[in-house]
Amino acid sequence: MPKFLEAVKLSNNVSKALKFFNFEATSFPGKVVQKIYPDFLSKCNEYVNHPRFAVTGTNGKTTTSGILSEILDKKGLKVINNKLGANMPNGIVTALAKGLYKKGGRIQKADSVVLECDEAYFSAISNKFVFDYILITNLFRDQLDRYGEMDIARRKIIKGIELNPNIKIILNADDPSLSEIAEKLNYNDDKFIYFGFENVEYIDYEKNSNSPKEAIYCPKCGENILYNKRFYAQLGSWYCRCGNSRKEPNIKANAIIYPDKSVLDVVYKNEKYTFKVKLSGLYNAYNALGAIAAALVSGIEPNYIEEALSSYSPVFGRHQKVKLNNGGVMTIHLIKNPVGASEVLRGLKNLKNSRMVIAINDNYADGRDVSWLWDADFESLSDFSNVIYTTGIRSYDMALRLKYANVNPILIETFDSTNKVSIGIEAAINELNENENLVVLTTYTGLLEINKNLSKLIKKYGAE
């Protein structure tokens, strides 16, 4: 039996065993495979056709890669995508082994891949697997104990690009922190493709963003960055007095942001297209525009993009909705850094008939340092008129943060659930009134726990 096929079978058998015992099977099978077959990732190059996409950056990787994967699927391509967000080498090997396995114990080639890659591990992945495109969503401060400041993540991404010299780079033009990547690489202009927004209009949605600016200084001269328009955090039409400025996007768009969707008018090569995105928030409009840009530059026809956007459903924790038996809805959001949390909170500012659970853990995958809570805009909850439950390992830290955000202390209910975030969630569901909704904000390991127990919650509380 060929060694590669043996490794593929092993990964899938380990996955089945883990799922049987109700364990996550997104990364561990890949760890086992790499132990017995260290060159597995390199060997995958022989079994995957083109186009091949890597998606990296701080926020939006899972949603962006999910939308892009859906687009390629509508085109009729067999696509491998690590859709649950396991984006380090073990998770990527697991996803490839699953995608290449054919029932009956054979290998089936893939037409394309869309691999979400952790910023810190992109170079380790691209050292073995060759990509045609890398799409970089944005760069914000995230898990400083793991990544350090943004320039460290940026250097690691640049190193990974240099290992794939023929790769094309799709950049968010609105993020000045990404312009330094183009500067450092010093490639010809035709290696770079830029996307960005020209105008953003808000309909019944909070217009003002209080997300912190993570890139303040010009990467060329060190002076303060200025803006013609700023959309959120450091994203917008930026410039510096030294002459450095936002690149003219190859794919540009105007956006109308509604509470539960957005409409994008996109221009590419003088052709105009309108796409409807069934996801909330400007941050998700950026995710969609990045996926649209990658699809267009790789030659995918707009009708497949439109079809994919109409059918795409968010993966767990990315505005995922679950119907509850009281007539309300539980909506689950991942929060993990100041900008991402602030933008989620921005969309919840005028929330009515809802209670909230905020679950904060500080496990390795969450980031040990929870000081980011003090930079996120929890002040937007100061007028929240219903109960907010805090749970998770750092439930008391979250409760303290809410107190300093001027949330009414009477409305804060804290659970000392150092092991289970579900304690707070179940308590909240049990206290909901008829037709009352529940919004859950959680860090990554809390999200994994919720996803693991979601079927039990559905069965117990009669959700659909």
FENDA-V280555 format. One record per pair of residues at least 24 apart in sequence whose C-alpha atoms are under 8 Angstrom apart, sorted by sequence separation. I is the first residue (numbers start at 1). J is the second residue. D is the distance in Angstrom with one decimal. If there is no record, write none. Layout:
I;J;D, I;J;D
//
This chain:
61;85;8.0, 154;178;7.9, 167;191;7.5, 168;192;6.1, 169;193;6.1, 170;194;5.7, 171;195;6.4, 172;196;6.0, 209;233;7.5, 220;244;7.0, 257;281;6.6, 378;402;6.7, 381;405;7.5, 382;406;5.2, 383;407;7.0, 387;411;4.5, 388;412;5.0, 389;413;4.7, 390;414;4.8, 391;415;5.1, 392;416;7.3, 393;417;6.2, 394;418;7.6, 8;33;7.8, 168;193;7.5, 170;195;7.5, 257;282;6.4, 264;289;8.0, 373;398;7.5, 380;405;8.0, 382;407;4.4, 386;411;6.3, 387;412;6.0, 388;413;6.2, 389;414;5.7, 390;415;6.2, 391;416;6.6, 392;417;5.3, 393;418;4.2, 421;446;6.1, 7;33;5.8, 158;184;7.8, 218;244;7.6, 379;405;4.5, 381;407;6.4, 382;408;7.2, 385;411;7.7, 387;413;7.1, 389;415;7.5, 391;417;5.9, 392;418;5.6, 393;419;6.8, 420;446;8.0, 120;147;6.8, 134;161;8.0, 154;181;7.0, 158;185;7.1, 374;401;6.8, 378;405;5.9, 379;406;6.8, 392;419;7.0, 422;449;7.6, 87;115;7.5, 257;285;8.0, 268;296;8.0, 373;401;7.1, 379;407;7.6, 392;420;6.5, 393;421;7.9, 421;449;7.5, 422;450;6.7, 7;36;7.8, 87;116;5.4, 88;117;6.3, 273;302;7.6, 392;421;4.7, 420;449;7.7, 421;450;7.8, 7;37;7.0, 80;110;6.8, 86;116;7.8, 87;117;4.7, 88;118;5.7, 255;285;7.6, 276;306;7.5, 336;366;7.0, 356;386;7.9, 358;388;7.3, 360;390;7.8, 391;421;5.5, 79;110;6.0, 85;116;6.8, 87;118;5.2, 200;231;7.5, 275;306;6.0, 278;309;7.1, 349;380;5.9, 355;386;5.7, 356;387;6.6, 357;388;5.7, 358;389;6.2, 359;390;5.8, 360;391;6.5, 361;392;5.3, 362;393;6.7, 78;110;5.4, 79;111;6.0, 80;112;6.5, 81;113;6.0, 82;114;7.6, 89;121;7.2, 277;309;5.8, 278;310;6.9, 345;377;7.1, 349;381;6.5, 354;386;6.9, 355;387;5.4, 356;388;4.7, 357;389;4.6, 358;390;4.9, 359;391;4.7, 360;392;4.9, 361;393;4.8, 362;394;6.9, 391;423;7.5, 4;37;7.8, 7;40;7.8, 77;110;8.0, 78;111;5.1, 79;112;4.9, 80;113;4.7, 81;114;5.0, 82;115;6.0, 88;121;6.1, 120;153;6.0, 123;156;6.4, 127;160;7.0, 131;164;6.8, 134;167;7.0, 136;169;7.7, 276;309;6.8, 277;310;7.0, 345;378;7.2, 351;384;7.7, 353;386;8.0, 355;388;6.1, 356;389;6.1, 357;390;5.8, 358;391;6.3, 359;392;4.9, 360;393;6.3, 361;394;5.6, 391;424;5.5, 3;37;8.0, 77;111;5.6, 78;112;6.4, 79;113;5.3, 80;114;6.3, 81;115;5.5, 82;116;6.6, 119;153;6.0, 122;156;7.1, 123;157;6.6, 126;160;5.7, 130;164;6.2, 132;166;7.0, 133;167;5.3, 134;168;6.4, 135;169;6.2, 136;170;6.2, 137;171;6.8, 138;172;6.6, 275;309;7.5, 276;310;7.1, 278;312;7.8, 338;372;5.6, 342;376;5.2, 346;380;7.1, 357;391;7.3, 360;394;5.4, 361;395;8.0, 390;424;6.9, 77;112;6.8, 79;114;7.2, 80;115;7.6, 81;116;7.6, 89;124;7.5, 119;154;7.9, 121;156;7.7, 122;157;6.2, 125;160;7.8, 126;161;7.5, 132;167;4.8, 133;168;4.7, 134;169;5.1, 135;170;4.6, 136;171;5.3, 137;172;5.9, 279;314;8.0, 337;372;6.0, 338;373;6.6, 341;376;6.1, 342;377;4.9, 345;380;6.8, 349;384;7.7, 359;394;7.9, 360;395;6.1, 389;424;6.5, 4;40;6.9, 89;125;6.3, 120;156;6.0, 123;159;5.9, 124;160;7.2, 127;163;5.8, 131;167;6.1, 132;168;6.2, 133;169;5.8, 134;170;6.0, 135;171;6.1, 136;172;6.7, 139;175;7.6, 253;289;7.9, 337;373;7.6, 341;377;7.4, 342;378;7.2, 345;381;7.8, 359;395;6.8, 119;156;6.8, 120;157;7.3, 123;160;3.6, 126;163;6.4, 127;164;7.6, 133;170;7.1, 138;175;6.3, 338;375;5.5, 339;376;6.6, 119;157;6.1, 122;160;5.6, 123;161;7.3, 126;164;6.6, 139;177;6.4, 177;215;5.8, 338;376;4.2, 360;398;7.1, 4;43;7.6, 138;177;7.6, 139;178;7.0, 176;215;6.8, 180;219;6.0, 197;236;7.5, 198;237;7.6, 280;319;7.7, 337;376;7.4, 338;377;7.5, 389;428;7.1, 72;112;7.9, 123;163;7.2, 138;178;6.9, 179;219;7.6, 279;319;7.5, 358;398;7.6, 176;218;7.6, 177;219;7.4, 251;293;6.1, 176;219;7.8, 69;113;7.8, 69;114;6.1, 68;114;7.3, 65;114;6.1, 65;115;7.0, 65;116;6.2, 41;93;6.5, 44;96;7.6, 205;257;7.1, 40;93;7.7, 47;100;7.7, 194;247;7.2, 196;249;5.8, 203;256;7.1, 205;258;6.0, 62;116;6.5, 194;248;7.3, 195;249;4.7, 198;252;6.6, 199;253;7.4, 200;254;5.9, 201;255;6.2, 202;256;5.8, 203;257;6.0, 204;258;6.3, 205;259;5.5, 392;446;7.3, 61;116;6.0, 194;249;4.6, 195;250;5.9, 196;251;6.7, 197;252;5.6, 198;253;5.9, 199;254;4.9, 200;255;4.8, 201;256;4.7, 202;257;4.8, 203;258;5.1, 204;259;6.5, 34;90;7.6, 61;117;7.9, 193;249;7.5, 194;250;5.3, 195;251;4.7, 196;252;5.2, 197;253;4.8, 198;254;5.5, 199;255;6.4, 200;256;5.9, 201;257;6.1, 202;258;6.3, 203;259;7.5, 193;250;6.1, 194;251;6.5, 195;252;5.6, 196;253;6.5, 197;254;5.7, 200;257;7.3, 26;84;7.5, 176;234;7.1, 197;255;7.2, 27;86;6.5, 30;89;7.7, 31;90;5.0, 34;93;7.9, 53;112;8.0, 55;114;7.2, 175;234;6.2, 176;235;7.3, 26;86;6.0, 30;90;4.4, 33;93;7.8, 49;109;7.5, 51;111;7.6, 52;112;5.5, 53;113;6.0, 54;114;5.9, 55;115;6.1, 56;116;6.0, 174;234;7.9, 175;235;4.8, 283;343;7.1, 29;90;7.4, 30;91;6.1, 47;108;7.7, 48;109;5.8, 49;110;6.1, 50;111;6.2, 51;112;5.4, 52;113;5.0, 53;114;4.7, 54;115;4.9, 55;116;4.7, 56;117;5.2, 57;118;7.5, 58;119;7.4, 174;235;4.9, 175;236;6.8, 28;90;6.7, 30;92;7.3, 31;93;8.0, 47;109;4.9, 48;110;4.8, 49;111;4.8, 50;112;5.2, 51;113;7.1, 52;114;6.2, 53;115;6.2, 54;116;5.8, 55;117;5.9, 56;118;6.2, 57;119;6.0, 174;236;4.7, 176;238;7.1, 281;343;7.4, 359;421;6.1, 27;90;5.0, 28;91;7.5, 30;93;4.9, 47;110;6.5, 48;111;6.1, 49;112;5.5, 50;113;7.7, 54;117;6.4, 56;119;5.8, 174;237;6.0, 281;344;7.5, 27;91;4.1, 30;94;4.4, 48;112;6.2, 174;238;7.1, 26;91;5.5, 27;92;7.6, 29;94;5.7, 48;113;7.3, 27;93;7.9, 28;94;7.7, 56;122;7.8, 281;347;6.3, 27;94;6.0, 30;97;8.0, 179;246;7.8, 280;347;7.5, 357;424;7.0, 26;94;6.3, 357;425;6.5, 26;95;7.4, 176;246;7.0, 357;428;7.3, 174;246;6.4, 356;428;7.9, 141;214;6.7, 173;246;5.9, 355;428;7.6, 140;214;5.8, 173;247;5.8, 140;215;7.9, 173;248;7.4, 61;137;7.0, 173;249;6.3, 54;131;6.6, 60;137;6.7, 355;432;7.7, 366;443;6.1, 52;130;7.9, 53;131;5.9, 56;134;7.4, 59;137;6.9, 366;444;5.5, 52;131;5.1, 53;132;6.1, 54;133;6.3, 55;134;5.7, 56;135;6.3, 57;136;5.1, 58;137;7.1, 59;138;6.6, 365;444;6.7, 366;445;6.4, 51;131;7.9, 52;132;5.2, 53;133;4.9, 54;134;4.6, 55;135;4.8, 56;136;5.1, 57;137;5.0, 58;138;5.8, 59;139;7.5, 365;445;6.7, 51;132;6.1, 52;133;6.4, 53;134;5.7, 54;135;6.2, 55;136;6.0, 56;137;6.5, 57;138;5.1, 58;139;5.1, 59;140;7.7, 355;436;7.5, 357;438;7.4, 359;440;7.6, 50;132;7.5, 51;133;7.8, 53;135;7.3, 55;137;7.6, 57;139;5.6, 58;140;5.8, 353;435;8.0, 354;436;5.5, 355;437;6.3, 356;438;5.6, 357;439;6.2, 358;440;5.9, 359;441;6.2, 360;442;5.9, 361;443;6.2, 363;445;7.1, 11;94;6.6, 58;141;7.7, 353;436;5.4, 354;437;4.5, 355;438;5.0, 356;439;4.7, 357;440;4.7, 358;441;4.7, 359;442;4.6, 360;443;5.6, 361;444;7.9, 41;125;7.9, 45;129;6.2, 58;142;6.9, 353;437;6.3, 354;438;5.4, 355;439;6.3, 356;440;5.8, 357;441;6.2, 358;442;5.8, 359;443;6.5, 361;445;6.8, 12;97;7.0, 44;129;7.4, 45;130;6.9, 354;439;6.9, 356;441;7.7, 361;446;6.6, 11;97;6.4, 12;98;6.2, 42;128;4.7, 360;446;7.2, 11;98;7.4, 41;128;6.0, 42;129;5.5, 359;446;6.6, 9;97;7.8, 41;129;6.2, 259;347;6.8, 8;97;4.9, 12;101;7.8, 7;97;7.9, 8;98;7.3, 196;286;7.8, 8;100;7.5, 9;101;7.2, 8;101;6.5, 196;289;7.7, 195;289;7.3, 195;290;6.7, 9;105;7.0, 195;293;6.6, 5;106;7.2, 5;107;6.7, 233;339;6.6, 326;432;7.6, 328;434;7.1, 329;435;7.9, 333;439;7.8, 335;441;6.3, 336;442;7.9, 326;433;7.1, 327;434;6.3, 328;435;4.3, 329;436;7.5, 330;437;5.9, 331;438;6.4, 332;439;6.1, 333;440;6.1, 334;441;5.9, 335;442;5.7, 336;443;5.5, 326;434;5.0, 327;435;4.4, 328;436;5.0, 329;437;4.9, 330;438;4.6, 331;439;4.9, 332;440;4.7, 333;441;4.9, 334;442;5.2, 335;443;5.3, 336;444;7.1, 326;435;5.5, 327;436;7.2, 328;437;4.6, 329;438;6.2, 330;439;5.7, 331;440;6.0, 332;441;6.1, 333;442;6.4, 334;443;5.7, 335;444;7.6, 326;436;7.3, 328;438;7.5, 330;440;7.2, 332;442;7.7, 334;444;6.6, 334;447;6.9, 172;290;7.4, 170;290;8.0, 170;293;7.8, 170;294;7.1, 212;338;7.1, 211;338;7.0, 212;339;6.2, 211;339;5.1, 317;447;6.4, 211;342;5.3, 316;447;7.8, 210;342;6.8, 211;343;6.6, 209;342;7.9, 209;343;7.2, 324;458;7.7, 316;451;6.8, 210;346;8.0, 325;461;5.9, 209;346;6.8, 324;461;6.5, 325;462;4.8, 324;462;6.2, 325;463;5.2, 324;463;4.2, 325;464;8.0, 206;346;6.3, 323;463;5.0, 324;464;6.9, 206;347;6.6, 322;463;6.6, 323;464;5.4, 205;347;6.9, 322;464;6.7, 206;349;7.2, 206;350;7.9, 137;286;8.0, 137;287;7.2, 137;290;7.0, 135;290;7.3, 135;294;7.2, 212;375;7.1, 212;376;7.6, 211;376;7.0, 211;377;6.7, 210;377;6.3, 143;336;7.9, 142;336;7.2, 143;337;7.3, 142;337;5.4, 141;337;6.9, 142;338;8.0, 141;338;7.7, 140;339;7.2, 63;284;7.7, 67;288;6.8, 146;367;6.8, 145;367;6.5, 60;283;7.6, 64;287;4.8, 68;291;4.9, 72;295;7.8, 143;366;7.3, 144;367;7.4, 145;368;6.5, 60;284;7.4, 63;287;6.5, 64;288;6.1, 67;291;6.2, 68;292;7.2, 71;295;7.3, 143;367;4.8, 145;369;6.3, 63;288;7.9, 75;300;7.4, 143;368;7.4, 144;369;7.1, 61;287;7.8, 64;290;6.7, 65;291;6.9, 68;294;7.5, 143;369;6.8, 60;287;5.9, 64;291;5.5, 68;295;6.8, 72;300;7.6, 75;304;5.9, 74;304;5.6, 74;305;7.8, 84;315;6.9, 72;304;7.7, 83;315;7.4, 84;316;7.6, 71;304;5.9, 74;307;7.1, 71;305;5.3, 74;308;6.3, 71;307;7.6, 71;308;5.0, 70;308;5.5, 71;309;7.6, 70;309;8.0, 67;308;7.2, 67;309;7.1, 70;312;6.8, 67;312;6.6, 51;298;7.2, 66;314;7.9, 63;314;6.9, 63;315;7.5, 63;318;7.4, 59;340;6.7, 24;452;7.5, 23;452;7.7, 22;452;7.4
//
